Amino acid sequence: MAASDTLKENIIAEAAAQGFDLCRFVSADSAAAATAAATNAEGLRAFVEAGHHGQMSWMEIRMEARAAPTALWGEAKSVIMLGVNYGPESDPLAALEEDDKGVISVYAQRRDYHDVIKKKLKALARWLVAQSGAQVKVFVDTAPVMEKPLAMRAGLGWQGKHTNLVSRDFGSWLFLGSVFTDIELPADEAEHDHCGACTACLDVCPTNAFPAPYKIDARRCISYLTIEHKGMIERALRPLMGNHIYGCDDCLAVCPWNKFAQVAADTKLALQETYDRPDLIALSRLDDAAFRDFFKGTPIKRTGRDSFIRNVLVALGNVRAPTQAHIEAVKARLHDDAEAVRASAVWALAQIAPHELEKMRPQLRGDDSALVAEELNAIDRGA
């Protein structure tokens, strides 16, 4: 057995010891890698030129670096692609039925995966340096790395029609990380597309965020709207968002390949019950300090209190059978310091208690916020 084959086997064993569920290898600088890089670059450029990236300006700024591993680090010869399963215990779609509770994406109902996965990657990288003297760099969703195309080329899974990675072993639920190295390691075979004629992921999307199979318009995606988008959410999309308040798993959860999914084994990534269908009224009352404390250690904290409360108010506006408690919770946010929160409260109150909004119009007309005025005018126009 060649030394590189032996080292590859040892890396796989060490990756498993560090808690990775999948470990595969892909060439960073072969002719095949160059062809794949050109394809990736072309697809990303079309995505950005169509404006489908929305406010995610970093995609455009570092577009070239995303095209290939060697564009990011010229010394790279191989990429070790790694996956950690984060499968939920129950079907995330069931939470959509309790519309007075908030729905938080499965990945965010636990410790921030960036921290957990980064520690595992660094441990594996230190081991590899000690074993081989290789140079290494580690990445987990924090640098311009096109992880999903690399994962497909390495054989971890394939990009489904919803553009997310699907694994035959773990369904939709994989965190990805990578170790770039300057040594050549035997590459694994790429995974092939196994979606067939299925369009379940496209059909389930509440906001029709997929203009075509394998293409996404982030500007309509609930995950983008609740996490990345700043300011007011487009009015036409708000009623479609239901009780999603941070992320969306609908297209992931409906995938038939989830019949092979497994519950996450890593205790550091265990679901925290606090974030499973939290009460919308209680969430709406969080000030900045309470928000930071409640979501400490989770990825939700990075979104910021104001954007998160905006999301909660959209969900409150979508409650099908609102009580007086829901109405009072929305009315309380009409006096919030953040104008996007106040404006979102105007919309939510118009949805669940228009008569209450009419009573408060004189007071609201005194708000000097352009966003509040725009919401009131839109209501008058029937928009």
Residue, then its C-alpha position, 0 to 999 in steps of 0.5 A: m500500500a502506498a504511503s499516501d493510501t496509508l495516511k488517508e486511512n489513518i486520517i479517516a480513523e482520526a476523523a472518526a475519533q474526533g467525532f466526524d461522521l463522514c470523511r472524504f477526499v477531493s483533489a484541489d488542483s487536478a484537471a477535474a478540479a479546474t473544470a469543476a472550479a470553472t463550473n462553480a464560478e459560472g454558476l455563482r456569477a449567474f446567481v449574483e448577476a441575477g441579484h439572487h444573493g440579496q444583501m449578501s454582498w460578500m458573495e460578490i466581493r470574494m467571488e473569485a476566491r470561492a471558485a476553487p480551493t487553489a484560488l483561496w490558497g495557492e498551495a492546496k493540493s487536497v481537500i479533506m471534506l468532513g461531515v457531522n450529522y445533526g439529525p433531529e429527533s422529530d419531524p421539523l414540519a410538525a412544529l408548523e401546526e402550532d402557529d402561536k409558537g415560533v419555529i427555529s431551524v434545527y441547526a440553530q436549536r443547539r450550540d453554535y456549530h461553527d464553534v463545535i466543528k471548528k474545534k474538531l477541525k483544528a484537532l484533526a489538523r494538528w494531528l495531520v501536521a504532527q503525522s506528516g509535516a503538512q501545511v493545513k488550513v481549516f474552514v467551516d462556513t466562515a470563508p469563501v469556500m464552496e463547501k457543497p460542490l466540494a462535498m459532492r465531488a468528494g462523495l459526501g452527498w449531492q446537491g439536491k434540487h433545493t441546492n442543499l446537500v443530501s446524503r444517502d447516509f444522513g439525509s439532509w442533516l449534515f454540517l460541513g467542514s474542510v481541511f485544506t492541505d498541501i500534500e496529495l491524497p488519493a481522491d474519492e469518487a464524486e457522488h451522483d445526483h439521486c433526486g430523480a423526478c422528485t420535486a418535494c423540496l420545491d413544492v413545499c417551499p412556502t415562498n416559492a424561492f426556487p425559480a427552477p430546480y437546482k436554483i434558488d432566489a435567496r431574496r424569497c428564501i425564509s432562511y435568508l429573510t429571517i437571518e441575513h436580510k436587514g430592514m423590513i421584509e417584503r409585505a407580500l412574503r410576510p403572510l407566507m412565512g407562517n411561524h418561522i422566526y429563524g431559518c427554515d427547514d421545510c425543503l430539507a425536512v420533506c426530502p424522502w432521503n431522510k428515511f435514512a437520517q439518524v439522530a445526532a450523536d454528538t452531545k455537544l450538538a444536542l437539541q436544547e428544549t428551550y429553543d423548541r417551539p418557543d412562545l411568541i409572546a415571551l420572545s416579543r418581550l426580549d430587550d437586547a440584554a435578555f435576547r443576548d442572554f437567552f440565545k447565548g452560545t447559539p448562532i441566533k445571537r449573531t442576527g441581532r435582537d431587532s431583526f429577530i423581534r421583527n421576525v417574531l412580529v411577522a409570526l404574531g401577525n400570522v397567528r390564525a386565532p389570536t387572543q387578547a394576549h397576542i394583540e397586547a404583545v404586538k401593541a407593546r412593540l409599537h413603542d419599541d426603540a427600533e423603527a423596523v420593530r415598530a413598523s413590523a408591529v403596525w403590520a402585525l396588528a393590522q393582520i390580527a386586530p385591525h380595529e385596534l390599529e384604527k384606535m391607535r392611528p392618531q398616536l402612530r401618525g406622530d411617529d416620525s419613522a419613515l418605515v412606520a409611515e410607509e406601513l400605515n400608507a400601505i394599509d390605507r392602499g390595501a397593499 
